[in-house]
């Protein structure tokens, strides 16, 4: 007869010692605090990461990254059909070599206004806007759309006005990967809807409303170009940037449809009973300037540029104005229904 008992007992003792050792591992308090600050994960998840990796900080970070990606992917697949009609508009600006200036604008959508006010979501929107600064170079002075697909596949960058040591920014993760992870964190469908860039050999400016300095519920860009090509000194460049921001704010507040009168289609113009009034409302350059209604935007830009020492003046070369969720057909109580179904176990 074979005697298995000693071997079984020995195996059991080995397993018991193994599990006892694993159970004895406790998360290092200092590492736990650092991990939570750096990753913004829950206390439970941070403890799990450290315990599973024997308090090895880098391994814990790697584990959390893999866990977040898996969880985010699963959640993204689950919520993909939900309507994302809320969110934020975000902008970023930078001055390049010489007199060239660039500004970008993006719209990042989520399902509820509650999530749009979350710091994680706001920071993501502002960083995507900063990343878009590097992607597109219009020829000359222009405002053009940026490929959303290209932006999604680009490594995430920090916002130029924000100092951050977030590992997401330096890890080489793409915008899309961070969006997926954020879906896992916040539990809602998140989509990057659109992006645009303004470039000028003069100045560009941006303005957002209904939020903070970098994000809001509506926003705009404007490109302002000297009428004659010239090298601007620091004072002139600063003045022109201020003018461009004023134009962007005008566009956000007064919602123009066209830049110039000649941009209006003939059939649309002919359908107006009061064409002069329509032009003053629909055409940005012909709108009364909000801080001095006695002059138009075109007149304000030209005069302000001349006052800044740009002798031949300047003109608006392009603009864009966006509002969160415009054109999206929202399903009433879409998110509320999802919550109710989840509560019922459906």
ROFIKE-859718 format. One record per residue (C-alpha): x, y, z. Coordinates in Angstrom, 2 decimals, m for minus. Layout:
residues N
- X,Y,Z
...
***
This chain:
residues 346
- 0.00,0.00,0.00
- 1.26,3.44,m0.90
- 1.52,6.05,1.86
- 0.59,9.52,0.55
- m0.10,11.15,3.89
- 3.37,12.69,4.64
- 3.59,14.22,1.15
- 0.09,15.67,1.39
- 0.82,17.11,4.80
- 4.08,18.61,3.56
- 2.29,20.19,0.57
- m0.41,21.59,2.83
- 2.15,23.10,5.18
- 3.92,24.70,2.21
- 0.67,26.19,0.92
- m0.28,27.40,4.36
- 3.08,29.13,4.78
- 2.66,30.69,1.32
- m0.81,32.08,2.04
- 0.20,33.20,5.50
- 3.13,35.14,4.03
- 0.87,36.73,1.44
- m1.68,37.68,4.08
- 1.06,39.20,6.23
- 1.98,41.78,3.58
- 0.62,45.18,4.48
- 0.74,48.25,2.23
- 3.46,50.76,3.09
- 1.65,53.88,4.35
- 3.99,56.33,2.63
- 3.82,54.45,m0.66
- 0.04,54.21,m0.32
- m0.27,57.97,0.05
- 2.10,58.61,m2.86
- 0.29,56.11,m5.08
- m3.10,57.67,m4.42
- m1.80,61.18,m5.08
- m0.10,60.15,m8.30
- m2.86,57.99,m9.76
- m6.05,59.24,m8.04
- m7.24,55.65,m7.57
- m9.37,54.58,m4.62
- m7.81,53.56,m1.31
- m8.91,49.96,m1.87
- m7.36,49.76,m5.32
- m4.10,51.36,m4.14
- m3.82,48.86,m1.27
- m4.49,45.98,m3.66
- m1.76,47.18,m6.03
- 0.87,47.42,m3.29
- m0.03,44.14,m1.57
- m0.08,42.17,m4.83
- 3.32,43.57,m5.75
- 5.06,43.33,m2.37
- 5.20,47.12,m1.90
- 7.26,47.50,m5.06
- 6.11,50.96,m6.15
- 6.95,50.71,m9.85
- 5.35,47.27,m10.15
- 2.27,48.63,m8.38
- 2.07,51.48,m10.90
- 2.40,49.03,m13.79
- m0.29,46.81,m12.28
- m2.67,49.74,m11.85
- m2.05,50.83,m15.45
- m2.91,47.39,m16.79
- m5.90,47.11,m14.47
- m7.21,50.54,m15.50
- m6.87,49.74,m19.19
- m8.73,46.44,m18.83
- m11.46,47.97,m16.66
- m11.76,50.97,m18.94
- m12.03,48.84,m22.07
- m14.79,46.74,m20.54
- m16.66,49.84,m19.38
- m16.18,51.59,m22.74
- m17.71,48.64,m24.54
- m20.64,48.62,m22.13
- m21.45,52.36,m22.43
- m20.57,52.85,m26.11
- m24.22,53.20,m27.14
- m25.05,55.92,m24.64
- m25.55,59.49,m25.86
- m22.70,61.80,m24.82
- m24.29,65.22,m25.21
- m22.70,67.03,m22.26
- m19.03,67.86,m21.74
- m16.58,70.71,m22.16
- m14.97,72.98,m24.71
- m11.25,73.49,m24.07
- m8.66,75.73,m25.71
- m4.88,76.12,m25.73
- m2.51,78.68,m27.29
- 1.19,79.03,m28.02
- 3.45,81.47,m29.85
- 5.90,79.88,m32.25
- 9.11,81.27,m33.71
- 8.92,84.70,m35.27
- 5.44,86.15,m35.20
- 3.43,82.96,m35.75
- 0.78,82.15,m33.19
- m1.37,79.04,m32.78
- m4.55,78.34,m30.82
- m6.66,75.21,m30.69
- m10.12,74.24,m29.53
- m11.60,70.81,m28.82
- m14.94,69.42,m27.65
- m14.84,66.46,m25.25
- m18.22,64.92,m24.48
- m19.63,62.89,m21.62
- m23.14,61.88,m20.57
- m23.86,64.20,m17.66
- m23.02,67.71,m16.53
- m21.97,66.20,m13.21
- m19.06,64.34,m14.81
- m18.12,67.36,m16.94
- m17.42,69.23,m13.68
- m15.10,66.50,m12.40
- m11.44,67.56,m12.19
- m10.28,64.38,m13.92
- m12.51,65.15,m16.91
- m11.54,68.84,m16.98
- m7.83,68.04,m16.89
- m8.25,65.52,m19.69
- m10.03,68.07,m21.87
- m7.34,70.72,m21.35
- m4.54,68.25,m22.10
- m6.21,67.10,m25.30
- m6.41,70.75,m26.38
- m2.69,71.12,m25.68
- m1.91,67.95,m27.63
- m3.82,69.25,m30.63
- m1.39,72.20,m30.87
- 1.22,69.81,m32.27
- m0.83,68.11,m34.95
- m1.82,70.44,m37.73
- m0.21,73.28,m39.66
- m2.60,75.24,m41.92
- m0.98,77.05,m44.81
- m0.92,80.75,m43.98
- m3.51,82.37,m41.75
- m6.43,80.03,m41.32
- m8.82,78.23,m39.03
- m9.12,74.57,m39.95
- m10.45,71.32,m38.50
- m8.04,68.76,m37.06
- m8.49,65.05,m37.75
- m10.07,63.53,m34.64
- m8.64,60.11,m35.52
- m5.10,61.53,m35.67
- m5.59,63.30,m32.37
- m6.86,60.14,m30.68
- m3.72,58.26,m31.71
- m1.33,61.00,m30.51
- 0.56,60.81,m27.18
- m1.14,62.92,m24.52
- 0.66,66.16,m23.65
- 0.33,68.49,m20.63
- m1.45,71.82,m20.97
- 1.14,74.61,m21.50
- m0.29,76.55,m18.56
- m0.33,73.57,m16.18
- 2.59,72.06,m14.29
- 2.04,68.35,m13.81
- 3.94,65.20,m12.91
- 1.04,62.96,m13.93
- 2.51,59.67,m15.21
- m0.17,59.57,m17.93
- 1.53,62.55,m19.58
- 5.03,61.08,m19.64
- 4.15,57.43,m20.27
- 3.56,57.81,m23.99
- m0.08,56.78,m23.69
- m2.29,58.00,m26.49
- m5.26,60.30,m26.09
- m7.55,57.36,m26.87
- m5.95,55.15,m24.21
- m6.40,57.83,m21.55
- m10.01,58.38,m22.63
- m10.67,54.65,m22.21
- m9.07,54.65,m18.75
- m11.11,57.72,m17.79
- m14.30,55.94,m18.85
- m13.35,53.22,m16.38
- m12.77,55.79,m13.62
- m15.87,57.94,m14.17
- m18.31,55.33,m15.48
- m19.69,57.31,m18.41
- m19.29,57.25,m22.16
- m16.63,59.81,m23.16
- m15.98,60.83,m26.76
- m13.74,63.34,m28.50
- m16.12,65.00,m30.94
- m14.09,67.63,m32.82
- m10.98,69.79,m32.84
- m9.79,72.86,m34.75
- m6.72,75.08,m34.97
- m6.16,78.76,m35.75
- m2.78,79.87,m37.12
- m1.71,83.41,m37.98
- 1.45,85.31,m38.80
- 0.09,87.85,m36.40
- m1.88,86.57,m33.46
- m4.50,84.04,m32.48
- m6.73,84.14,m29.45
- m9.18,81.91,m27.64
- m12.01,82.39,m25.21
- m14.15,79.96,m23.20
- m17.30,80.74,m21.24
- m19.17,78.87,m18.53
- m16.19,77.31,m16.75
- m12.60,78.17,m15.86
- m9.71,79.67,m17.81
- m9.12,76.53,m19.90
- m12.54,74.84,m20.14
- m16.17,75.88,m20.48
- m19.53,75.19,m22.09
- m18.84,77.32,m25.17
- m15.69,78.65,m26.73
- m14.12,80.24,m29.75
- m10.91,80.93,m31.65
- m9.89,83.89,m33.79
- m6.92,84.59,m36.06
- m5.92,88.24,m36.58
- m3.49,89.13,m39.37
- m1.66,92.42,m40.11
- m2.78,93.77,m43.49
- 0.87,93.92,m44.55
- 3.44,91.29,m43.61
- 5.78,92.71,m41.00
- 7.82,91.64,m38.02
- 6.05,92.53,m34.79
- 7.89,93.63,m31.69
- 6.89,92.19,m28.31
- 4.52,95.04,m27.54
- 2.75,94.77,m30.89
- 2.48,90.98,m30.64
- 0.99,91.27,m27.16
- m1.52,93.88,m28.33
- m2.54,91.78,m31.33
- m3.02,88.72,m29.11
- m5.34,90.77,m26.90
- m7.29,91.87,m29.98
- m7.60,88.26,m31.16
- m8.97,87.24,m27.77
- m11.50,90.08,m27.94
- m12.67,88.79,m31.33
- m12.96,85.24,m29.98
- m15.03,86.54,m27.07
- m17.25,88.47,m29.50
- m17.83,85.28,m31.51
- m18.74,83.32,m28.39
- m21.12,85.98,m27.11
- m22.82,87.03,m30.35
- m22.84,83.73,m32.29
- m22.03,84.90,m35.84
- m22.59,82.56,m38.77
- m20.18,84.08,m41.29
- m16.90,85.99,m41.26
- m17.64,88.36,m44.16
- m20.76,89.51,m45.98
- m19.68,87.82,m49.23
- m19.69,84.47,m47.43
- m23.50,84.53,m47.19
- m25.11,82.38,m49.92
- m27.15,84.45,m52.41
- m30.41,82.56,m51.81
- m30.04,83.05,m48.05
- m29.41,86.77,m48.46
- m32.34,87.19,m50.84
- m34.65,85.51,m48.33
- m34.01,88.23,m45.71
- m36.59,90.98,m45.34
- m34.02,93.30,m43.72
- m30.64,92.44,m45.21
- m28.76,95.18,m43.37
- m30.01,93.98,m40.00
- m29.26,90.37,m40.92
- m25.70,91.22,m41.91
- m25.09,93.05,m38.64
- m26.19,89.95,m36.72
- m24.84,87.08,m38.84
- m21.50,88.47,m40.05
- m18.72,88.67,m37.45
- m16.84,91.53,m39.13
- m20.05,93.57,m39.37
- m21.31,92.97,m35.84
- m21.17,95.95,m33.45
- m18.15,95.50,m31.18
- m19.45,94.51,m27.74
- m17.40,97.13,m25.85
- m18.11,99.91,m28.35
- m21.31,99.31,m30.36
- m20.67,102.44,m32.46
- m18.03,100.56,m34.48
- m17.95,97.13,m36.11
- m15.58,94.33,m35.24
- m13.64,94.96,m38.46
- m13.24,98.63,m37.55
- m12.23,97.81,m33.98
- m9.55,95.32,m35.06
- m8.05,97.70,m37.60
- m8.02,100.70,m35.26
- m6.69,98.76,m32.26
- m3.85,97.37,m34.39
- m2.93,100.86,m35.62
- m3.03,102.15,m32.04
- m0.53,99.40,m31.18
- 1.88,100.70,m33.81
- 0.94,98.39,m36.68
- 0.62,101.20,m39.22
- m1.35,99.41,m41.91
- m3.76,97.87,m39.42
- m5.04,94.31,m39.23
- m8.06,92.17,m40.05
- m9.76,89.02,m38.81
- m8.50,86.11,m40.93
- m10.77,83.43,m39.47
- m12.74,82.26,m36.47
- m14.64,79.33,m35.00
- m17.35,79.19,m32.33
- m18.53,75.99,m30.66
- m21.03,75.11,m27.97
- m21.12,71.82,m26.08
- m23.61,69.36,m27.51
- m24.90,71.56,m30.34
- m26.42,69.39,m33.03
- m26.43,66.26,m30.86
- m29.84,64.70,m30.53
- m30.06,63.91,m26.84
- m32.18,61.09,m25.48
- m34.24,62.28,m22.56
- m33.41,60.45,m19.33
- m30.85,58.32,m21.20
- m28.44,58.11,m18.29
- m31.20,57.87,m15.69
- m32.61,54.82,m17.49
- m29.21,53.19,m17.50
- m28.85,53.72,m13.74
- m32.32,52.30,m13.13
- m31.56,49.21,m15.24
- m28.30,48.67,m13.36
- m30.11,48.93,m10.03
- m32.61,46.31,m11.19
- m29.82,44.02,m12.30
- m30.62,44.26,m16.03
***
